[in-house]
Amino acid sequence: MKNKDGGKMRNLTKYTVRFRAIAFFLCLLIGFAFPALTRAESLNQGLGSAEDNGIKLTLNGYSIVNHGHTIRLNYTIHSNSNIQVDPYAKSLMSSPHIWIEHTLVRENSDTFKKVGNNLYKGTIEAQLHQYRPENPHMTFKTHGILNQKGQWTIRFILNNADY
């Protein structure tokens, strides 16, 4: 087969099909070999905020990891005043409670870092239960942030498409 210039055209379709098959196989292989890399993320940015005693807690978003067994909640804490935080503190919040509908889920870990004046960003991980109702309401609640007592409660809907 010749093109308009008189030169021969190559039949690229069989090479294209082979390349796509190899690319697909590699994607599957990576997905099974490295499950931590495959995760569902919330498209919602800014799930909600609560403010008390000059401290604002914002849930920025969430991701579902570990094949749907774990949720990571990304948060920001902003304080109107300069509150000293113990450099060895394991959490900025005292006993955060995470509810899916009427079921309490257990917090596994909390990591955070100071990102500006009176501004902290962090991530809380919690185990998810196997059974979850369709598009359940999640409630995040704590009674203490930065060693200050108060009430911070944020509710949002966990999208079933994410897990």
C-alpha positions in Angstrom: 0.0 0.0 0.0 1.4 3.4 -0.9 0.6 6.8 0.5 0.1 10.0 -1.4 3.9 10.7 -1.6 4.5 7.4 -3.3 6.2 5.9 -0.2 5.1 2.7 1.5 2.8 2.9 4.6 3.4 0.6 7.5 0.6 -1.4 9.0 0.7 -0.1 12.6 -2.5 -1.6 13.8 -0.9 -4.9 15.0 1.8 -3.0 16.8 -0.7 -0.7 18.4 -2.8 -3.6 19.6 0.3 -5.3 21.1 1.4 -2.1 22.8 -2.1 -1.6 24.3 -2.2 -5.2 25.5 1.2 -4.8 27.1 0.3 -1.5 28.7 -3.0 -3.0 30.1 -1.1 -6.0 31.5 1.5 -3.7 33.2 -1.3 -1.7 34.8 -2.9 -4.9 36.2 0.4 -6.1 37.4 1.2 -2.9 39.2 -2.3 -2.8 40.7 -1.9 -6.3 42.2 1.8 -6.0 43.2 1.4 -2.6 44.8 -2.1 -2.2 46.3 -1.1 0.8 48.4 -0.6 2.7 45.1 -4.2 2.0 44.0 -6.6 4.0 46.1 -9.9 5.9 45.8 -9.8 9.6 46.7 -12.6 11.9 47.6 -13.3 14.5 44.9 -14.8 16.7 47.6 -12.3 19.2 48.8 -13.3 20.8 52.0 -15.7 18.3 53.6 -16.6 20.8 56.4 -15.3 23.0 59.2 -16.0 23.6 62.9 -14.7 26.4 65.1 -14.7 26.8 68.8 -12.5 28.8 71.2 -10.6 30.5 68.4 -9.5 27.1 66.8 -10.9 26.1 63.4 -10.8 22.4 62.4 -11.3 21.7 58.7 -11.6 18.3 57.1 -10.0 18.8 53.7 -10.8 15.5 52.1 -10.4 11.7 52.5 -9.0 8.8 50.7 -9.9 5.1 51.0 -6.9 2.8 51.0 -5.9 -0.7 51.8 -8.6 -2.3 49.6 -11.4 -0.3 51.3 -10.3 -1.2 54.9 -8.9 2.1 55.9 -9.9 5.8 55.6 -7.5 8.7 55.7 -8.9 12.0 56.8 -6.8 15.0 55.9 -7.4 18.0 58.2 -6.2 21.5 58.8 -6.1 23.2 62.2 -5.9 27.0 62.5 -5.6 28.8 65.8 -6.2 32.6 66.3 -3.4 32.5 69.0 0.0 31.0 69.3 -0.4 27.8 71.3 2.7 25.8 72.0 2.6 22.2 71.0 4.7 19.5 72.7 7.2 18.4 70.0 6.6 14.8 71.2 2.8 15.0 71.0 1.3 12.0 69.1 -1.9 14.0 68.2 -3.2 17.5 68.1 -6.6 16.3 69.1 -7.8 14.5 72.2 -9.8 11.4 71.5 -11.2 12.1 68.1 -14.3 10.0 67.4 -15.2 8.9 63.9 -18.6 7.5 63.3 -20.1 5.9 60.2 -23.8 6.3 60.8 -24.2 4.8 64.3 -21.0 2.7 64.3 -17.8 4.0 65.9 -14.6 3.3 63.9 -11.3 2.9 65.6 -8.5 5.5 64.9 -5.2 3.9 64.0 -2.9 6.8 63.7 -2.6 10.6 63.6 0.3 12.4 61.9 0.7 16.2 61.7 3.1 19.0 61.0 3.2 22.7 61.5 2.9 24.4 58.1 2.7 28.1 59.2 2.0 30.4 62.0 -0.7 28.8 64.1 -1.4 26.4 61.2 -1.2 22.6 61.2 -2.0 19.9 58.6 -2.4 16.3 59.4 -3.9 12.9 58.6 -5.9 10.6 60.7 -6.3 6.9 59.7 -9.1 4.7 60.9 -10.3 1.2 60.1 -13.5 0.9 58.1 -16.0 -1.9 58.8 -16.8 -4.4 56.0 -20.5 -3.6 55.9 -21.4 0.0 55.1 -24.8 1.3 54.2 -25.1 3.1 50.8 -23.6 6.6 51.0 -23.4 6.7 54.8 -23.0 9.9 56.9 -19.7 10.2 58.6 -19.3 12.2 61.8 -15.9 13.4 63.1 -16.0 14.7 66.6 -13.4 15.8 69.2 -13.6 17.6 72.5 -10.1 19.0 72.6 -7.6 20.5 70.1 -4.2 21.9 70.9 -4.9 21.2 74.6 -7.9 23.5 74.5 -11.4 22.1 75.4 -14.3 22.7 73.1 -16.7 21.0 70.7 -15.7 20.3 67.1 -18.1 18.2 65.0 -18.1 17.8 61.2 -20.5 15.6 59.3 -20.2 14.6 55.6 -21.3 11.8 53.3 -18.9 9.0 52.5 -19.3 8.3 48.8 -19.7 4.5 48.1 -18.1 5.0 44.7 -14.8 5.7 46.6 -14.5 2.2 48.0 
